[in-house]
Amino acid sequence: MIVPPSFLFQYQLSIPKIDDLPRKNGRRMQLPDTARVFVPAAMNEGTARLDVRLAWNPDGLAMELLVHGKKSEISGRRHDLKHSDYVLVCIDTRHTNNVHRATQFCTALQILPADEAADDLPTGQFIDMAQQRSTHRPQDAKRVVISVQTVSDGYRMELWIPAGQIPGFAETPEIGHLGFYVVVEDTELGQLPLSVGDDFPVAHDPSTWLQLNL
C-alpha cells in the first residue's frame, strides 16, 4: 500500500474556545473562519470535498461540517449503512498518539444527516468501538444537538456534543488537547475522511486520529 501524504505527519490542529456555545433558542452556531481547520486529506489524490470547523468550551465540543460536490439528496437507514449517507465522529480525551486500542476515554458517534426512520431528520447514536479496552458510563445521544441544512452542492451539518457525553472531557482544558477524527461516508461521493480512510484502522485505533489543541 502506498502511504498517502495525509499520513506522513502527526497533525496538531488548534481550535478556538468560544464561550457562547451552544447558541440560545436553537439558533445556528455559525462557527467563524477562525474555527476552520486544515483537512489533511486535501493533500491526497483527488479534490477534498470537506470544510471542517471546530470549537470548544468547558461545556462541550462543536463542529460544523460542509460537504461539497453532492447532487443527490441525503438519505439514510441505520439498519442499512452500506447504502446510507452518514458521518462518524471519534474523540479521545486522553490522546497520546501511541495507544492502538480505544480506552474508556474514547467516544464514537455515528450520525445520519437524514434518517428515514425519523422523517428524514438527523439522528445520532453512540456506538461501541472494536477491541475497546474498557467501557464507560452510558451516554445519551438525545443530548447531542444536530442540525442539517442542504446547500446547492451538498449539505452543512452542525454538531454540539455536551461535555457530559464525552468521558474525561472535564479534564481536557487542563490537559490541553484531545484526539479527534471524522469521516463522511457518502453513497454518491464515497468516503471523505479528515485525514486517512479505512485503509487504516481509523474506526478503533486512536493513534490514527489527529490531535486538537485547545
PAZASE-975914 format. One record per residue (C-alpha): residue in one letter; x, y, z; residue number from 0. Coordinates in nm, 2 decimals. Last residue first. Layout:
! residues N
> A; X; Y; Z; NUM .
...
This chain:
! residues 214
> L; -0.74; 2.36; 2.29; 213 .
> N; -0.50; 2.16; 2.08; 212 .
> L; -0.68; 1.90; 1.86; 211 .
> Q; -0.47; 1.60; 1.79; 210 .
> L; -0.55; 1.38; 1.48; 209 .
> W; -0.66; 1.02; 1.48; 208 .
> T; -0.45; 0.72; 1.37; 207 .
> S; -0.32; 0.65; 1.72; 206 .
> P; -0.68; 0.63; 1.84; 205 .
> D; -0.73; 0.29; 1.67; 204 .
> H; -1.09; 0.18; 1.65; 203 .
> A; -1.26; 0.32; 1.34; 202 .
> V; -0.93; 0.46; 1.20; 201 .
> P; -0.78; 0.11; 1.13; 200 .
> F; -0.61; 0.23; 0.81; 199 .
> D; -0.71; 0.16; 0.46; 198 .
> D; -1.04; 0.28; 0.60; 197 .
> G; -0.96; 0.64; 0.53; 196 .
> V; -0.69; 0.89; 0.62; 195 .
> S; -0.71; 1.26; 0.72; 194 .
> L; -1.05; 1.43; 0.76; 193 .
> P; -1.21; 1.15; 0.57; 192 .
> L; -1.45; 1.16; 0.27; 191 .
> Q; -1.55; 0.81; 0.17; 190 .
> G; -1.76; 0.78; -0.15; 189 .
> L; -1.91; 1.08; -0.33; 188 .
> E; -2.25; 0.93; -0.41; 187 .
> T; -2.34; 0.70; -0.13; 186 .
> D; -2.15; 0.92; 0.12; 185 .
> E; -1.95; 0.81; 0.42; 184 .
> V; -1.81; 1.12; 0.59; 183 .
> V; -1.51; 1.07; 0.82; 182 .
> V; -1.42; 1.25; 1.14; 181 .
> Y; -1.13; 1.20; 1.38; 180 .
> F; -1.02; 1.37; 1.71; 179 .
> G; -0.77; 1.31; 1.99; 178 .
> L; -0.77; 1.56; 2.27; 177 .
> H; -0.56; 1.86; 2.39; 176 .
> G; -0.48; 2.10; 2.67; 175 .
> I; -0.45; 1.86; 2.96; 174 .
> E; -0.60; 2.13; 3.19; 173 .
> P; -0.88; 2.21; 2.95; 172 .
> T; -0.92; 1.83; 2.89; 171 .
> E; -1.01; 1.74; 3.25; 170 .
> A; -1.39; 1.78; 3.22; 169 .
> F; -1.38; 1.59; 2.89; 168 .
> G; -1.30; 1.26; 3.05; 167 .
> P; -1.59; 1.07; 2.90; 166 .
> I; -1.77; 1.28; 2.64; 165 .
> Q; -2.15; 1.29; 2.70; 164 .
> G; -2.13; 1.52; 3.00; 163 .
> A; -1.92; 1.77; 2.79; 162 .
> P; -2.21; 1.82; 2.56; 161 .
> I; -2.16; 1.73; 2.19; 160 .
> W; -2.28; 2.01; 1.96; 159 .
> L; -2.30; 1.93; 1.58; 158 .
> E; -2.37; 2.15; 1.28; 157 .
> M; -2.41; 1.98; 0.94; 156 .
> R; -2.40; 2.16; 0.61; 155 .
> Y; -2.51; 1.99; 0.29; 154 .
> G; -2.43; 1.92; -0.07; 153 .
> D; -2.40; 2.12; -0.39; 152 .
> S; -2.67; 2.39; -0.37; 151 .
> V; -2.69; 2.37; 0.01; 150 .
> T; -2.90; 2.14; 0.24; 149 .
> Q; -2.92; 2.24; 0.61; 148 .
> V; -2.85; 1.99; 0.89; 147 .
> S; -2.88; 2.03; 1.27; 146 .
> I; -2.75; 1.81; 1.54; 145 .
> V; -2.76; 1.87; 1.92; 144 .
> V; -2.64; 1.57; 2.13; 143 .
> R; -2.85; 1.52; 2.44; 142 .
> K; -3.06; 1.26; 2.26; 141 .
> A; -2.74; 1.06; 2.21; 140 .
> D; -2.74; 0.96; 2.58; 139 .
> Q; -2.42; 0.81; 2.70; 138 .
> P; -2.38; 0.52; 2.95; 137 .
> R; -2.07; 0.52; 3.16; 136 .
> H; -1.75; 0.39; 3.00; 135 .
> T; -1.65; 0.05; 2.88; 134 .
> S; -1.30; -0.09; 2.88; 133 .
> R; -1.03; -0.19; 2.64; 132 .
> Q; -1.22; -0.12; 2.32; 131 .
> Q; -1.15; -0.41; 2.08; 130 .
> A; -1.39; -0.28; 1.82; 129 .
> M; -1.56; 0.05; 1.91; 128 .
> D; -1.90; 0.07; 2.06; 127 .
> I; -2.16; 0.32; 1.91; 126 .
> F; -2.31; 0.64; 2.03; 125 .
> Q; -2.61; 0.72; 1.81; 124 .
> G; -2.71; 1.04; 1.63; 123 .
> T; -3.01; 1.14; 1.43; 122 .
> P; -3.08; 1.40; 1.15; 121 .
> L; -3.44; 1.45; 1.03; 120 .
> D; -3.55; 1.24; 0.74; 119 .
> D; -3.89; 1.17; 0.90; 118 .
> A; -3.71; 1.00; 1.18; 117 .
> A; -3.69; 0.64; 1.04; 116 .
> E; -3.56; 0.77; 0.71; 115 .
> D; -3.27; 0.94; 0.89; 114 .
> A; -3.12; 1.24; 0.72; 113 .
> P; -2.78; 1.36; 0.84; 112 .
> L; -2.73; 1.01; 0.99; 111 .
> I; -2.47; 1.04; 1.27; 110 .
> Q; -2.25; 0.78; 1.43; 109 .
> L; -2.07; 0.89; 1.75; 108 .
> A; -1.76; 0.71; 1.87; 107 .
> T; -1.61; 0.80; 2.21; 106 .
> C; -1.27; 0.72; 2.37; 105 .
> F; -1.19; 0.78; 2.73; 104 .
> Q; -1.28; 0.43; 2.83; 103 .
> T; -1.00; 0.31; 2.60; 102 .
> A; -0.97; 0.25; 2.23; 101 .
> R; -0.68; 0.03; 2.12; 100 .
> H; -0.37; 0.15; 1.94; 99 .
> V; -0.22; 0.38; 2.21; 98 .
> N; 0.08; 0.57; 2.08; 97 .
> N; -0.06; 0.90; 1.97; 96 .
> T; -0.11; 1.01; 2.34; 95 .
> H; -0.48; 1.12; 2.34; 94 .
> R; -0.65; 1.11; 2.68; 93 .
> T; -0.98; 1.27; 2.58; 92 .
> D; -1.02; 1.06; 2.27; 91 .
> I; -1.29; 1.16; 2.03; 90 .
> C; -1.44; 0.98; 1.72; 89 .
> V; -1.70; 1.12; 1.48; 88 .
> L; -1.86; 0.90; 1.21; 87 .
> V; -2.08; 1.06; 0.95; 86 .
> Y; -2.36; 0.90; 0.75; 85 .
> D; -2.51; 0.87; 0.40; 84 .
> S; -2.67; 0.53; 0.36; 83 .
> H; -2.65; 0.23; 0.13; 82 .
> K; -2.39; 0.04; 0.33; 81 .
> L; -2.55; 0.18; 0.65; 80 .
> D; -2.85; -0.04; 0.61; 79 .
> H; -3.01; -0.08; 0.95; 78 .
> R; -2.95; 0.29; 1.03; 77 .
> R; -3.13; 0.40; 0.72; 76 .
> G; -3.00; 0.71; 0.54; 75 .
> S; -3.07; 0.98; 0.28; 74 .
> I; -2.90; 1.29; 0.15; 73 .
> E; -3.04; 1.42; -0.17; 72 .
> S; -2.84; 1.36; -0.49; 71 .
> K; -2.60; 1.62; -0.64; 70 .
> K; -2.31; 1.62; -0.39; 69 .
> G; -2.00; 1.81; -0.47; 68 .
> H; -1.93; 1.97; -0.13; 67 .
> V; -1.99; 1.85; 0.23; 66 .
> L; -1.97; 2.12; 0.50; 65 .
> L; -1.91; 2.02; 0.86; 64 .
> E; -1.95; 2.24; 1.16; 63 .
> M; -1.83; 2.10; 1.48; 62 .
> A; -1.87; 2.20; 1.85; 61 .
> L; -1.73; 2.04; 2.16; 60 .
> G; -1.86; 2.07; 2.52; 59 .
> D; -1.95; 2.28; 2.83; 58 .
> P; -1.59; 2.37; 2.91; 57 .
> N; -1.56; 2.55; 2.57; 56 .
> W; -1.48; 2.41; 2.22; 55 .
> A; -1.46; 2.49; 1.86; 54 .
> L; -1.43; 2.31; 1.53; 53 .
> R; -1.48; 2.39; 1.16; 52 .
> V; -1.45; 2.14; 0.88; 51 .
> D; -1.49; 2.20; 0.50; 50 .
> L; -1.49; 1.87; 0.32; 49 .
> R; -1.49; 1.80; -0.05; 48 .
> A; -1.12; 1.74; -0.09; 47 .
> T; -1.01; 1.71; -0.45; 46 .
> G; -0.84; 1.40; -0.58; 45 .
> E; -0.50; 1.24; -0.48; 44 .
> N; -0.42; 1.31; -0.12; 43 .
> M; -0.32; 1.66; 0.01; 42 .
> A; -0.68; 1.76; 0.08; 41 .
> A; -0.69; 1.46; 0.31; 40 .
> P; -0.50; 1.67; 0.56; 39 .
> V; -0.81; 1.90; 0.62; 38 .
> F; -0.68; 2.22; 0.79; 37 .
> V; -0.92; 2.36; 1.04; 36 .
> R; -1.18; 2.63; 1.02; 35 .
> A; -1.26; 2.78; 1.37; 34 .
> T; -1.11; 3.11; 1.29; 33 .
> D; -1.35; 3.14; 1.00; 32 .
> P; -1.63; 3.17; 1.25; 31 .
> L; -1.87; 2.90; 1.37; 30 .
> Q; -2.23; 2.96; 1.26; 29 .
> M; -2.38; 2.80; 1.57; 28 .
> R; -2.73; 2.81; 1.43; 27 .
> R; -3.00; 2.93; 1.67; 26 .
> G; -3.18; 2.68; 1.89; 25 .
> N; -3.30; 2.94; 2.14; 24 .
> K; -2.95; 3.00; 2.27; 23 .
> R; -2.63; 2.92; 2.08; 22 .
> P; -2.43; 2.63; 2.21; 21 .
> L; -2.18; 2.78; 2.26; 20 .
> D; -2.13; 3.13; 2.40; 19 .
> D; -1.78; 3.07; 2.53; 18 .
> I; -1.59; 3.01; 2.20; 17 .
> K; -1.25; 2.85; 2.26; 16 .
> P; -1.07; 2.82; 1.94; 15 .
> I; -0.92; 2.51; 1.77; 14 .
> S; -0.55; 2.43; 1.72; 13 .
> L; -0.47; 2.14; 1.49; 12 .
> Q; -0.19; 1.90; 1.56; 11 .
> Y; -0.11; 1.67; 1.28; 10 .
> Q; 0.12; 1.37; 1.32; 9 .
> F; 0.28; 1.36; 0.97; 8 .
> L; 0.31; 1.13; 0.68; 7 .
> F; -0.05; 1.00; 0.70; 6 .
> S; -0.21; 1.28; 0.49; 5 .
> P; 0.05; 1.22; 0.22; 4 .
> P; -0.10; 0.88; 0.15; 3 .
> V; 0.12; 0.57; 0.22; 2 .
> I; 0.13; 0.35; -0.09; 1 .
> M; 0.00; 0.00; 0.00; 0 .
